[in-house]
Amino acid sequence: MSNRLALIHTGGTLGMTPSGEPFSLAPGPSLDLILEQVPELRQLADLKLVVAFNQDSSTNEPGDILRLAELIRTESQGCDGVVLVHGTDTMAFTASMLGFLLADLGKPVVITGSQRPLAYVRSDARSNLVDAVTLATKGVAEIGICFGDHWYRGVATDKLSVHRYEAFDTPNLPPLAELGLHVHVHPHAGQFERRVPSGIGGAFEANLAVYAPFPGMPWPMPVESTRGVVVHAYGAGNLPMGRADLQGLFHHCREQEIPVVITSQCPWGGVDLETYELGALAAEQGAIAGGLHTRWAAIAKLGLVLGTGGGMAEVRQAFGISWAGEPV
């Protein structure tokens, strides 16, 4: 008997159709059309079709992803795995969230999409779908993005290109699998310790301030509702710590017990606040090193911890360990 999979659609470029004058892309009728255009998917697995929602991924909200995680848990019952069709714009964030929320699922969740709609002649949609369904039949308990010729662990991914068919990468982690004439799943796939704290996933705290500094940038004080701060710093965590406004921001966050997580603007490598004097000064002001967390994994982890009512201590602890195989 062939593998039974849940094919869940959320929208994105893959199922889009041209609309308006001049033409632009908008969500289309999608799921039934996908199976009409790629009938070979049914040769690979017994597919159960589910539409979660049908929208451009740039409109996704954290609540959509929390509900999607619950839907995947429900629809994966009686299935060997899940294929999730998703837009590329926020795919890395969704993959990070789902990687944390579903770390204990015990089944493959393969997230895919495309740079061009399935209806286009030169589209990557068909090959990505075939590869994703193939991977989902392999029984590897990972939540990851299948795109181009690779499968990547979701909690370590970032979108690095808007036009290349190899649009994603895990800069600080080898791919889980490579897909060409053969499917080569690497030995480390599925091999990680699952240490997501209990209670995670009931809510997501989105009242976060995210700063991407540039030379000369004024540092505004967070608004009153801000619960956490993420700073995409230079290099290994350097910031212009001599600026009075930045010092004021750190002082305010320390006094209000607002966690400040420092990540790097560089895709490869990560933050070590002990490497340079300026990073050490940030640490003295209470900053939490984001290590090798991607920008999306850092925001996802911070929002999930704060969503449980966690504070400074819980955030610091969370960024010191790997929850679901993300590099730290």
Backbone bond lengths (Angstrom), bond angles and torsions (degrees), N, CA, C in turn:
res aa  C-N    CA-C-N  psi(-1)  N-CA   C-N-CA  omega(-1)  CA-C   N-CA-C  phi
1 M - - - 1.474 - - 1.533 108.84 -
2 S 1.330 116.41 138.31 1.462 120.16 -179.39 1.524 110.56 -73.28
3 N 1.320 114.92 160.44 1.459 120.20 177.31 1.519 110.61 -63.40
4 R 1.329 115.32 142.89 1.471 120.44 174.38 1.515 108.37 -101.69
5 L 1.318 116.02 125.29 1.455 121.82 -177.56 1.522 110.21 -125.22
6 A 1.312 115.72 149.88 1.468 121.71 168.74 1.525 107.90 -94.85
7 L 1.306 116.82 122.37 1.466 122.73 175.38 1.524 106.97 -103.36
8 I 1.331 115.19 108.14 1.470 121.13 -173.24 1.522 109.36 -108.69
9 H 1.310 115.97 128.80 1.463 121.81 -176.99 1.531 110.41 -107.75
10 T 1.330 116.22 134.65 1.469 120.53 176.47 1.520 112.78 -123.07
11 G 1.341 117.35 -4.44 1.453 120.31 -177.35 1.515 110.49 114.69
12 G 1.333 115.81 -158.45 1.455 120.10 179.30 1.512 112.31 103.05
13 T 1.340 115.12 174.79 1.457 122.28 -174.71 1.523 112.44 -57.67
14 L 1.330 117.61 -36.88 1.464 121.30 -174.19 1.523 112.20 -51.14
15 G 1.324 117.51 -43.19 1.453 120.56 -176.64 1.507 114.32 -101.52
16 M 1.345 117.05 11.30 1.465 119.59 -175.92 1.522 112.20 -78.18
17 T 1.335 114.35 158.61 1.457 121.89 176.60 1.526 108.22 -131.48
18 P 1.361 117.20 151.46 1.471 119.68 177.39 1.518 110.85 -63.81
19 S 1.350 115.82 143.76 1.460 119.48 177.94 1.515 109.24 -146.65
20 G 1.313 116.60 150.07 1.451 121.64 173.45 1.513 113.37 77.95
21 E 1.319 115.21 176.51 1.464 124.01 176.17 1.519 109.11 -131.08
22 P 1.348 120.44 120.66 1.462 124.79 -4.91 1.519 111.26 -68.67
23 F 1.322 115.79 162.84 1.463 120.47 -173.55 1.523 111.89 -62.54
24 S 1.306 115.17 135.77 1.456 122.30 168.58 1.517 106.65 -136.96
25 L 1.340 116.43 166.27 1.456 120.03 -176.08 1.517 110.58 -95.57
26 A 1.328 116.03 138.17 1.463 122.21 178.45 1.516 108.30 -141.67
27 P 1.360 118.00 157.46 1.461 119.97 178.72 1.513 112.12 -54.51
28 G 1.338 116.41 134.68 1.458 122.38 -177.97 1.521 111.77 -110.55
29 P 1.329 117.46 -169.86 1.468 121.32 -177.68 1.523 113.30 -68.29
30 S 1.262 118.22 -21.85 1.462 129.09 164.68 1.513 120.22 60.63
31 L 1.327 121.37 -92.56 1.453 121.22 -157.17 1.524 113.37 -61.64
32 D 1.322 118.62 -50.77 1.459 119.57 178.55 1.520 110.76 -60.15
33 L 1.338 115.91 -39.42 1.462 120.89 179.57 1.524 110.80 -63.99
34 I 1.312 117.15 -37.73 1.465 121.12 179.31 1.525 109.99 -58.60
35 L 1.313 117.70 -46.68 1.465 120.34 -177.44 1.523 112.20 -72.74
36 E 1.313 117.40 -26.56 1.467 120.25 174.04 1.522 110.49 -68.58
37 Q 1.334 116.26 -39.05 1.457 120.55 -175.69 1.529 112.70 -85.34
38 V 1.323 117.31 -22.19 1.466 120.43 178.53 1.531 108.55 -127.31
39 P 1.328 117.55 65.91 1.470 120.08 -175.90 1.520 113.08 -65.15
40 E 1.344 117.37 -19.93 1.466 119.48 -179.42 1.521 112.88 -65.61
41 L 1.334 117.16 -15.04 1.458 119.16 177.15 1.528 111.26 -59.36
42 R 1.339 116.40 -34.06 1.460 120.05 -179.69 1.532 111.71 -73.24
43 Q 1.331 117.01 -15.52 1.461 119.81 174.95 1.531 110.98 -78.36
44 L 1.329 115.84 -20.90 1.459 120.58 -177.28 1.525 112.21 -90.31
45 A 1.341 116.65 -30.03 1.466 119.49 -175.93 1.520 109.95 -161.71
46 D 1.314 114.70 160.80 1.461 122.36 171.09 1.525 106.38 -84.89
47 L 1.325 116.55 110.75 1.457 121.29 -170.34 1.526 112.42 -101.11
48 K 1.313 115.01 129.67 1.464 122.07 170.72 1.522 107.03 -100.96
49 L 1.317 117.78 122.41 1.453 122.04 -172.83 1.520 111.41 -95.70
50 V 1.334 115.59 131.37 1.462 121.33 -178.75 1.529 108.25 -138.24
51 V 1.332 117.02 132.48 1.464 121.34 172.17 1.524 107.98 -105.31
52 A 1.323 115.91 112.29 1.468 120.40 177.13 1.521 109.65 -76.46
53 F 1.317 115.45 -51.88 1.462 124.50 172.33 1.515 106.19 -165.26
54 N 1.310 117.16 171.12 1.466 120.85 -176.69 1.518 108.25 -136.39
55 Q 1.337 115.56 90.80 1.462 119.92 -175.43 1.515 110.54 -150.39
56 D 1.318 114.92 157.71 1.460 120.90 173.81 1.526 108.00 -60.62
57 S 1.333 117.26 133.13 1.461 119.60 -173.67 1.521 112.72 -65.93
58 S 1.328 117.73 -19.04 1.463 119.12 177.79 1.522 111.93 -69.18
59 T 1.340 117.60 -12.87 1.464 121.06 177.26 1.527 112.17 -96.05
60 N 1.329 117.44 -1.24 1.465 119.54 -178.63 1.525 111.54 -63.22
61 E 1.313 115.58 143.57 1.458 122.66 175.50 1.534 108.85 -114.85
62 P 1.342 118.25 157.36 1.466 119.29 177.87 1.529 113.47 -53.01
63 G 1.334 116.61 -36.51 1.458 119.60 178.16 1.514 112.50 -61.19
64 D 1.349 117.30 -34.75 1.461 120.44 176.52 1.525 110.32 -60.94
65 I 1.335 115.96 -40.30 1.465 119.95 -176.82 1.523 110.90 -73.68
66 L 1.327 117.40 -37.67 1.469 119.79 175.58 1.529 110.64 -60.70
67 R 1.323 115.81 -42.89 1.478 119.07 178.44 1.526 110.72 -68.91
68 L 1.329 116.77 -35.28 1.457 120.81 178.54 1.528 110.68 -63.88
69 A 1.327 116.76 -39.49 1.468 120.07 177.88 1.524 110.83 -60.82
70 E 1.326 117.32 -42.61 1.460 120.31 178.23 1.519 111.02 -67.08
71 L 1.342 116.79 -38.29 1.464 120.26 178.27 1.529 110.23 -62.76
72 I 1.324 117.18 -42.47 1.465 120.82 179.11 1.526 110.23 -62.24
73 R 1.329 117.54 -42.22 1.468 119.79 177.36 1.534 110.97 -58.60
74 T 1.320 114.97 -43.56 1.465 119.12 -177.99 1.520 111.60 -69.35
75 E 1.325 116.78 -49.73 1.462 120.78 -173.85 1.521 112.55 -73.89
76 S 1.334 117.54 -20.00 1.471 119.53 179.54 1.526 112.23 -78.63
77 Q 1.326 116.75 -12.72 1.469 119.26 177.70 1.532 109.30 -64.50
78 G 1.306 116.12 128.71 1.451 120.32 -176.96 1.512 113.39 80.73
79 C 1.344 117.03 3.39 1.463 121.75 177.76 1.528 109.87 -116.45
80 D 1.323 114.93 158.76 1.464 120.52 178.79 1.518 112.47 -89.03
81 G 1.322 117.15 -14.82 1.449 120.82 -179.72 1.511 110.90 -179.22
82 V 1.324 114.77 178.70 1.465 121.52 -176.25 1.522 109.11 -133.78
83 V 1.325 116.48 138.30 1.461 122.47 168.12 1.521 107.17 -113.83
84 L 1.311 115.88 127.40 1.459 121.48 -177.09 1.520 109.56 -115.23
85 V 1.329 116.82 117.70 1.458 122.16 175.91 1.521 108.52 -88.20
86 H 1.340 116.02 125.67 1.462 120.85 -169.98 1.530 109.10 -148.19
87 G 1.320 116.84 149.94 1.450 121.04 174.88 1.521 112.04 -69.17
88 T 1.330 116.05 153.52 1.466 119.90 -173.91 1.526 113.65 -79.02
89 D 1.337 118.56 -24.34 1.466 120.09 -171.40 1.524 112.49 -60.44
90 T 1.311 117.51 -43.57 1.462 120.85 -179.41 1.529 111.59 -115.90
91 M 1.327 116.05 18.80 1.466 119.65 -177.68 1.524 112.19 -61.07
92 A 1.334 118.11 -40.47 1.467 120.57 -178.24 1.528 111.02 -66.23
93 F 1.328 117.72 -35.57 1.462 120.37 176.94 1.525 110.71 -68.44
94 T 1.337 116.34 -46.35 1.463 119.93 177.85 1.522 110.57 -60.71
95 A 1.331 117.10 -42.02 1.464 120.59 179.91 1.520 111.16 -63.92
96 S 1.327 117.15 -36.59 1.463 120.30 177.00 1.527 110.60 -66.61
97 M 1.327 115.75 -47.27 1.466 119.96 178.79 1.529 111.10 -59.72
98 L 1.333 116.63 -50.15 1.462 119.73 -177.94 1.520 111.38 -66.62
99 G 1.329 116.89 -33.12 1.457 119.69 177.41 1.511 112.22 -60.33
100 F 1.339 116.26 -37.17 1.460 120.29 176.25 1.532 111.49 -76.90
101 L 1.327 115.96 -46.09 1.460 120.61 -173.14 1.526 113.31 -70.43
102 L 1.340 116.72 -27.32 1.465 120.46 -174.76 1.523 112.52 -116.98
103 A 1.323 116.31 21.72 1.471 119.75 -176.48 1.527 111.68 -58.59
104 D 1.326 117.06 -27.07 1.464 121.16 -177.10 1.523 112.90 -96.90
105 L 1.330 118.77 9.52 1.467 120.97 -173.61 1.529 111.64 -65.03
106 G 1.322 116.63 -35.70 1.461 119.92 178.44 1.513 114.85 78.99
107 K 1.337 117.56 12.63 1.467 122.11 -179.64 1.529 108.94 -138.78
108 P 1.319 117.68 156.20 1.463 119.03 176.35 1.523 112.11 -70.27
109 V 1.323 115.18 135.60 1.463 122.34 168.56 1.518 105.56 -122.17
110 V 1.320 116.21 108.67 1.460 121.89 -174.66 1.526 108.42 -105.77
111 I 1.321 115.34 115.88 1.468 121.94 -177.43 1.519 108.24 -97.80
112 T 1.317 116.50 132.00 1.458 119.48 179.14 1.520 110.72 -146.84
113 G 1.297 115.37 171.97 1.460 123.54 179.65 1.506 106.69 -172.31
114 S 1.318 117.31 -151.32 1.462 118.88 -179.90 1.517 110.00 -158.98
115 Q 1.314 114.61 161.97 1.456 121.53 174.17 1.521 111.54 -85.65
116 R 1.327 116.50 -24.22 1.467 122.25 177.65 1.527 109.14 -130.12
117 P 1.337 117.82 147.17 1.465 120.04 -179.53 1.524 112.55 -61.29
118 L 1.305 114.94 153.28 1.454 121.93 178.82 1.524 111.63 -58.16
119 A 1.316 117.27 -31.11 1.458 120.88 -177.09 1.525 113.18 -71.52
120 Y 1.333 117.94 -14.97 1.458 121.01 -179.23 1.528 110.17 -80.92
121 V 1.328 115.94 147.75 1.462 120.59 -178.65 1.523 110.24 -64.54
122 R 1.335 117.37 -51.42 1.467 120.79 -179.34 1.528 109.05 -93.53
123 S 1.317 114.71 70.73 1.456 120.51 -178.82 1.519 110.28 -114.60
124 D 1.316 115.57 146.82 1.462 121.66 174.18 1.525 111.53 -90.35
125 A 1.326 117.18 1.15 1.461 120.77 -173.26 1.521 112.38 -64.69
126 R 1.332 117.10 -45.29 1.461 120.20 -176.06 1.528 110.83 -61.08
127 S 1.328 117.53 -50.41 1.465 120.16 -177.80 1.527 111.27 -64.92
128 N 1.332 117.60 -38.46 1.465 119.55 178.46 1.530 111.61 -63.72
129 L 1.338 116.85 -39.99 1.464 120.18 178.77 1.524 111.50 -65.62
130 V 1.318 116.03 -46.04 1.462 120.04 -179.93 1.522 110.20 -61.55
131 D 1.331 116.57 -44.05 1.468 120.24 179.63 1.525 111.47 -64.72
132 A 1.329 116.85 -41.28 1.470 120.42 -178.41 1.522 111.17 -64.45
133 V 1.333 116.68 -44.62 1.465 119.74 179.01 1.530 109.88 -64.75
134 T 1.332 116.85 -40.31 1.467 120.31 177.76 1.519 110.84 -59.31
135 L 1.333 117.43 -46.87 1.459 121.04 -179.58 1.522 111.80 -63.36
136 A 1.324 116.39 -38.01 1.463 119.88 -177.62 1.527 112.10 -66.23
137 T 1.329 117.13 -18.55 1.467 120.30 177.60 1.527 112.56 -86.24
138 K 1.327 117.52 -3.53 1.468 121.04 -174.01 1.528 112.88 -83.95
139 G 1.326 117.83 -12.46 1.454 120.31 175.98 1.515 115.44 76.26
140 V 1.334 117.93 17.18 1.467 121.11 -179.48 1.522 108.85 -88.23
141 A 1.316 117.42 119.31 1.469 122.12 -175.22 1.513 110.93 -77.56
142 E 1.317 115.77 79.52 1.463 123.53 177.02 1.517 109.13 -135.57
143 I 1.327 116.20 147.70 1.458 121.81 168.63 1.518 105.31 -105.55
144 G 1.336 116.84 109.48 1.454 118.67 -172.54 1.508 113.42 -148.45
145 I 1.330 115.17 166.49 1.460 123.22 -179.34 1.522 109.19 -98.76
146 C 1.327 116.38 124.16 1.457 122.83 173.11 1.524 107.78 -101.99
147 F 1.330 115.60 116.46 1.457 119.10 -176.18 1.524 108.15 -155.40
148 G 1.349 115.99 135.94 1.451 118.50 -175.74 1.515 109.40 66.23
149 D 1.300 116.48 -126.79 1.461 120.71 -178.24 1.519 113.26 -107.96
150 H 1.347 117.59 19.84 1.459 119.06 -173.96 1.530 111.96 -139.09
151 W 1.309 113.66 158.89 1.468 122.94 169.50 1.512 106.77 -117.81
152 Y 1.338 116.60 128.42 1.455 122.49 -174.60 1.525 110.96 -121.36
153 R 1.322 116.92 144.08 1.465 120.79 175.55 1.520 109.05 -64.40
154 G 1.328 116.64 127.44 1.464 121.41 -172.14 1.510 114.62 -59.82
155 V 1.335 117.74 -40.44 1.463 120.76 -175.53 1.517 112.82 -73.58
156 A 1.328 118.08 -0.36 1.466 121.22 -179.99 1.522 112.60 -122.47
157 T 1.346 117.64 9.57 1.461 120.65 -172.33 1.516 113.17 -93.14
158 D 1.336 113.51 157.04 1.457 121.45 169.97 1.521 107.72 -147.87
159 K 1.324 116.02 148.47 1.462 120.96 174.23 1.524 107.85 -85.54
160 L 1.328 116.27 124.17 1.452 120.69 -173.51 1.525 113.15 -116.82
161 S 1.335 118.40 -3.31 1.466 119.79 179.87 1.525 110.06 -148.21
162 V 1.330 115.53 142.93 1.461 120.27 176.27 1.521 112.21 -98.30
163 H 1.348 117.75 -5.37 1.463 118.83 -176.30 1.517 113.98 -132.59
164 R 1.340 119.08 -19.75 1.452 120.13 178.86 1.532 110.00 -78.90
165 Y 1.314 116.28 145.72 1.463 119.47 176.26 1.523 111.39 -70.45
166 E 1.314 117.77 -23.70 1.468 121.89 169.27 1.530 106.99 -89.56
167 A 1.314 116.44 76.86 1.466 121.26 -169.44 1.517 113.60 -86.90
168 F 1.333 117.69 -19.38 1.462 121.46 -173.07 1.523 110.53 -119.25
169 D 1.324 114.40 161.57 1.456 120.43 175.09 1.521 108.37 -158.57
170 T 1.311 115.37 161.55 1.464 121.68 167.39 1.523 105.56 -114.89
171 P 1.339 116.96 90.87 1.467 120.05 -170.87 1.525 114.10 -56.40
172 N 1.322 118.41 -31.25 1.457 120.59 -175.05 1.521 113.39 -112.23
173 L 1.346 115.31 21.93 1.464 120.12 179.74 1.527 108.52 -153.44
174 P 1.339 118.66 134.94 1.467 119.79 177.29 1.524 110.84 -63.44
175 P 1.336 117.88 154.80 1.467 120.37 176.63 1.523 111.38 -60.39
176 L 1.322 115.55 155.93 1.459 121.10 176.06 1.519 111.13 -77.33
177 A 1.321 116.38 -32.26 1.465 120.43 -177.03 1.518 109.44 -156.82
178 E 1.322 114.33 155.59 1.458 122.09 173.94 1.512 108.19 -122.13
179 L 1.339 115.42 137.91 1.457 120.64 -175.23 1.523 109.96 -122.59
180 G 1.314 116.17 118.85 1.450 122.82 176.06 1.513 107.74 -142.99
181 L 1.334 116.45 -125.67 1.462 118.83 172.65 1.521 110.27 -62.53
182 H 1.333 115.53 -31.29 1.456 121.28 177.81 1.530 109.08 -126.50
183 V 1.310 115.98 161.57 1.461 121.88 175.44 1.523 107.75 -100.91
184 H 1.320 115.63 114.11 1.467 120.38 -179.45 1.524 108.74 -109.55
185 V 1.334 116.40 106.71 1.457 121.89 177.14 1.530 107.95 -91.81
186 H 1.323 116.46 124.43 1.455 120.69 -176.03 1.536 110.85 -74.69
187 P 1.343 116.54 151.93 1.465 120.25 -176.22 1.522 114.88 -59.70
188 H 1.343 117.66 -26.86 1.465 118.92 -177.36 1.524 112.58 -78.63
189 A 1.331 118.01 -9.16 1.467 120.53 -179.90 1.521 110.19 -63.35
190 G 1.300 116.12 127.19 1.462 122.20 -179.47 1.510 114.10 81.36
191 Q 1.335 116.99 -4.88 1.460 120.70 -175.62 1.527 110.18 -100.21
192 F 1.281 117.42 83.53 1.464 121.73 174.75 1.521 108.50 -152.68
193 E 1.317 114.90 155.00 1.460 119.99 179.96 1.521 109.64 -83.24
194 R 1.298 116.95 129.75 1.461 122.39 -178.88 1.524 109.16 -93.49
195 R 1.345 115.33 111.72 1.465 119.90 -174.33 1.530 111.46 -130.92
196 V 1.310 116.62 38.87 1.467 120.33 176.59 1.522 108.41 -72.95
197 P 1.327 118.41 127.53 1.472 120.36 -178.14 1.530 111.66 -61.87
198 S 1.308 116.61 149.53 1.463 120.54 176.76 1.523 109.72 -65.32
199 G 1.310 115.89 147.70 1.458 120.90 178.69 1.507 114.70 91.21
200 I 1.342 117.39 -10.08 1.461 120.31 -180.00 1.527 110.19 -70.11
201 G 1.323 117.00 135.84 1.458 121.31 173.95 1.507 114.80 111.35
202 G 1.326 117.49 -5.90 1.454 118.54 177.26 1.514 112.54 -71.14
203 A 1.324 116.32 -29.91 1.464 121.31 -179.34 1.514 108.38 -157.05
204 F 1.317 115.29 160.67 1.462 122.39 176.62 1.514 108.56 -127.40
205 E 1.322 116.49 125.89 1.465 121.54 178.85 1.527 109.10 -87.43
206 A 1.325 116.00 106.89 1.467 121.03 -177.15 1.520 113.07 -96.18
207 N 1.325 118.09 -1.14 1.467 120.27 178.33 1.526 109.26 -79.71
208 L 1.335 114.53 71.13 1.450 123.00 -178.55 1.526 109.39 -117.45
209 A 1.314 115.57 144.45 1.458 121.13 171.85 1.517 107.48 -102.85
210 V 1.334 116.86 128.52 1.465 121.70 -178.90 1.526 108.31 -120.74
211 Y 1.313 115.84 123.34 1.458 121.80 -177.40 1.526 110.06 -114.71
212 A 1.330 116.47 133.27 1.461 122.66 172.11 1.528 106.87 -119.46
213 P 1.328 117.97 90.58 1.466 120.77 -170.53 1.523 113.51 -68.17
214 F 1.311 114.08 153.22 1.458 122.96 169.97 1.513 106.87 -137.50
215 P 1.335 118.65 158.31 1.465 119.92 -177.63 1.525 112.03 -56.77
216 G 1.328 115.60 126.20 1.457 121.48 179.05 1.510 114.55 90.86
217 M 1.336 118.16 -2.17 1.463 120.55 -176.91 1.528 110.91 -65.63
218 P 1.338 117.87 130.46 1.471 119.23 171.81 1.519 109.84 -72.35
219 W 1.318 116.48 144.11 1.462 121.60 -177.28 1.527 109.39 -104.20
220 P 1.335 116.56 99.56 1.468 119.44 -179.08 1.516 111.54 -73.15
221 M 1.309 115.67 150.78 1.463 120.96 176.23 1.533 108.81 -72.78
222 P 1.336 118.59 138.72 1.462 119.93 178.03 1.517 110.78 -60.09
223 V 1.334 115.70 148.72 1.459 119.48 177.31 1.526 109.07 -68.95
224 E 1.312 115.72 165.06 1.464 121.39 -171.54 1.529 112.69 -59.50
225 S 1.340 117.32 -32.89 1.467 119.90 -175.41 1.526 113.37 -82.46
226 T 1.322 117.63 -4.64 1.466 120.63 -176.40 1.529 111.11 -62.77
227 R 1.339 115.75 128.60 1.457 121.23 -179.88 1.524 112.55 -104.41
228 G 1.326 117.31 -20.22 1.456 120.95 -178.75 1.508 110.39 -158.26
229 V 1.324 116.15 159.76 1.460 122.36 -177.57 1.524 109.05 -131.59
230 V 1.334 115.78 137.08 1.461 121.96 171.65 1.516 107.56 -121.35
231 V 1.331 116.88 129.62 1.456 122.12 178.29 1.522 108.11 -117.90
232 H 1.334 116.89 119.99 1.456 121.92 174.96 1.532 107.04 -86.44
233 A 1.312 116.71 90.36 1.459 122.38 -170.78 1.526 111.30 -81.37
234 Y 1.326 114.62 174.05 1.453 120.40 175.43 1.535 109.41 -75.65
235 G 1.331 116.58 144.12 1.453 121.78 169.42 1.512 114.26 47.89
236 A 1.335 114.82 -125.54 1.461 121.42 -175.22 1.519 112.97 -83.96
237 G 1.346 116.81 9.70 1.462 119.84 177.07 1.513 114.13 124.49
238 N 1.322 116.90 18.34 1.460 120.22 -178.57 1.523 111.90 -76.42
239 L 1.336 115.01 143.39 1.454 123.47 176.71 1.528 108.29 -143.81
240 P 1.338 117.85 156.51 1.476 120.30 179.93 1.523 111.27 -76.04
241 M 1.317 115.86 73.86 1.458 121.08 -171.54 1.522 113.85 -66.65
242 G 1.343 118.25 -10.37 1.463 120.49 176.52 1.514 113.62 -78.08
243 R 1.310 118.33 -10.52 1.465 121.70 -178.64 1.520 110.46 -75.89
244 A 1.315 115.29 132.63 1.465 120.43 -178.00 1.522 111.33 -65.76
245 D 1.346 117.23 -36.49 1.471 118.67 -177.87 1.531 111.19 -69.34
246 L 1.336 117.13 -35.43 1.456 119.56 176.83 1.534 110.62 -69.66
247 Q 1.317 116.31 -40.36 1.465 119.76 175.68 1.524 110.63 -60.45
248 G 1.336 115.72 -39.45 1.459 120.19 178.08 1.511 112.28 -63.85
249 L 1.340 115.87 -38.63 1.465 119.79 178.56 1.530 110.36 -64.03
250 F 1.321 116.74 -46.28 1.467 120.04 179.28 1.529 110.97 -62.80
251 H 1.322 116.00 -41.52 1.466 120.10 179.70 1.526 110.19 -62.01
252 H 1.333 115.99 -45.88 1.467 120.85 179.69 1.532 110.38 -59.54
253 C 1.333 117.13 -46.94 1.460 120.58 -177.75 1.525 111.16 -64.80
254 R 1.329 116.26 -38.17 1.463 119.23 179.01 1.520 110.90 -66.16
255 E 1.327 116.02 -42.18 1.472 120.36 -179.11 1.527 111.74 -67.37
256 Q 1.340 116.37 -36.13 1.464 121.46 -178.20 1.528 112.70 -91.55
257 E 1.342 116.31 3.04 1.469 122.51 -178.64 1.529 111.46 55.54
258 I 1.325 115.13 46.32 1.463 122.71 175.32 1.525 107.36 -99.62
259 P 1.312 118.73 115.11 1.467 119.84 -178.54 1.526 112.02 -66.01
260 V 1.322 115.89 137.55 1.462 123.19 176.52 1.526 107.60 -116.59
261 V 1.324 117.10 114.67 1.455 122.92 -179.22 1.528 108.68 -104.24
262 I 1.330 115.83 129.64 1.459 121.14 -178.73 1.523 109.43 -104.14
263 T 1.332 117.01 120.61 1.459 122.18 171.90 1.528 108.31 -115.40
264 S 1.320 116.33 176.46 1.461 120.37 -177.91 1.514 111.62 -104.75
265 Q 1.332 116.32 146.49 1.456 120.76 172.34 1.525 111.29 -72.13
266 C 1.317 117.69 -14.80 1.466 122.45 -178.26 1.526 110.21 -85.57
267 P 1.333 118.95 130.35 1.466 119.85 177.76 1.526 112.79 -64.87
268 W 1.322 117.63 -39.03 1.459 121.32 -177.28 1.525 110.03 -98.48
269 G 1.317 115.96 136.76 1.454 120.35 -174.04 1.515 109.52 83.99
270 G 1.313 116.33 -179.74 1.459 119.02 -176.90 1.507 112.00 -153.35
271 V 1.318 114.83 -163.32 1.462 122.18 -173.17 1.526 110.85 -94.12
272 D 1.324 115.02 130.31 1.456 123.08 169.85 1.522 106.16 -134.16
273 L 1.318 116.59 102.30 1.460 120.45 -173.29 1.525 112.80 -71.13
274 E 1.314 117.59 -4.14 1.461 120.10 177.34 1.524 112.51 -94.89
275 T 1.343 117.36 -5.13 1.462 120.12 -175.59 1.517 112.17 -70.00
276 Y 1.334 117.16 -44.09 1.468 121.73 -177.08 1.520 110.34 -124.16
277 E 1.316 115.31 158.94 1.463 121.11 -178.42 1.517 111.95 -59.98
278 L 1.349 116.95 -40.47 1.462 119.72 -177.57 1.531 111.16 -65.50
279 G 1.336 116.70 -37.98 1.460 119.56 175.75 1.509 111.59 -65.51
280 A 1.322 116.35 -39.77 1.465 120.31 178.43 1.522 111.19 -63.20
281 L 1.333 116.41 -36.38 1.467 119.91 177.04 1.525 110.96 -65.01
282 A 1.339 116.69 -38.13 1.465 120.03 177.18 1.528 110.33 -64.31
283 A 1.340 116.17 -40.64 1.462 119.74 178.19 1.520 111.04 -63.62
284 E 1.326 117.24 -38.26 1.461 120.81 178.14 1.525 111.31 -63.48
285 Q 1.336 115.89 -26.31 1.465 120.71 178.36 1.526 112.10 -86.39
286 G 1.326 116.78 4.86 1.460 120.39 176.23 1.503 115.86 101.68
287 A 1.355 117.95 2.06 1.461 120.29 -178.76 1.524 110.90 -63.89
288 I 1.335 115.41 147.05 1.462 123.35 179.53 1.520 108.27 -107.32
289 A 1.315 117.58 123.81 1.458 121.39 -179.75 1.516 110.72 -71.17
290 G 1.338 115.74 127.32 1.462 120.73 178.18 1.514 113.54 -83.51
291 G 1.334 117.70 -3.57 1.454 121.15 177.69 1.504 112.66 54.70
292 L 1.338 116.43 -127.09 1.462 122.38 -177.74 1.524 113.02 -95.03
293 H 1.327 118.01 7.59 1.464 119.87 177.53 1.532 109.80 -59.22
294 T 1.331 116.07 134.60 1.455 119.25 170.46 1.525 109.45 -68.14
295 R 1.319 116.22 167.56 1.472 119.41 177.57 1.526 110.76 -59.08
296 W 1.350 116.41 -36.87 1.462 119.91 -177.13 1.519 111.79 -76.22
297 A 1.320 117.23 -40.66 1.459 119.76 177.61 1.516 110.82 -64.75
298 A 1.339 116.91 -36.66 1.470 120.52 179.87 1.520 110.68 -65.47
299 I 1.332 117.28 -46.04 1.462 120.56 179.88 1.529 110.02 -65.63
300 A 1.334 116.52 -42.71 1.462 119.72 -179.86 1.524 111.37 -62.10
301 K 1.313 116.99 -46.38 1.463 120.55 -177.93 1.524 110.70 -66.41
302 L 1.332 117.13 -43.96 1.463 120.44 -179.94 1.527 110.92 -62.03
303 G 1.335 117.11 -46.55 1.455 120.68 -179.47 1.517 113.00 -64.35
304 L 1.326 116.80 -35.17 1.461 119.98 179.66 1.526 111.37 -72.32
305 V 1.332 117.33 -40.40 1.463 119.59 177.73 1.523 110.52 -63.66
306 L 1.320 116.49 -47.97 1.461 120.05 179.94 1.525 111.19 -65.36
307 G 1.332 117.04 -30.28 1.461 120.78 178.87 1.517 113.31 -65.42
308 T 1.331 116.94 -22.38 1.464 120.55 176.89 1.525 112.05 -87.28
309 G 1.352 116.86 -1.67 1.457 120.55 -174.96 1.512 112.79 93.04
310 G 1.331 117.49 5.75 1.454 121.43 178.70 1.514 111.57 -66.68
311 G 1.320 115.86 158.93 1.452 122.23 -179.57 1.507 111.84 -126.87
312 M 1.328 116.17 -152.63 1.452 122.37 -174.30 1.525 112.15 -55.81
313 A 1.321 117.53 -47.59 1.457 120.61 -176.55 1.521 111.30 -63.99
314 E 1.327 116.80 -42.01 1.463 120.54 -178.68 1.530 111.34 -68.17
315 V 1.338 116.35 -37.25 1.466 119.68 177.99 1.529 109.97 -66.49
316 R 1.312 116.92 -44.66 1.468 120.22 179.96 1.535 110.06 -60.45
317 Q 1.307 116.63 -41.83 1.456 120.13 179.02 1.528 110.80 -65.03
318 A 1.333 116.79 -41.15 1.461 120.88 -177.52 1.520 111.83 -62.55
319 F 1.327 117.28 -38.12 1.458 120.41 -177.87 1.524 112.59 -82.35
320 G 1.301 116.75 -3.32 1.458 120.54 177.24 1.507 113.66 -92.65
321 I 1.349 117.61 -9.75 1.461 120.98 -178.51 1.519 110.09 -133.47
322 S 1.323 115.03 162.38 1.456 121.66 175.19 1.524 109.13 -92.48
323 W 1.330 116.47 122.18 1.450 121.34 179.45 1.531 112.10 -79.64
324 A 1.331 115.69 -42.71 1.474 119.89 -169.94 1.528 111.58 -144.61
325 G 1.322 116.03 40.04 1.451 120.40 177.90 1.509 114.86 86.21
326 E 1.341 117.67 6.52 1.472 118.77 176.79 1.520 109.64 -74.62
327 P 1.345 117.93 138.50 1.466 119.96 176.71 1.522 109.87 -63.56
328 V 1.314 116.54 137.18 1.457 121.04 178.22 1.532 111.08 -120.61
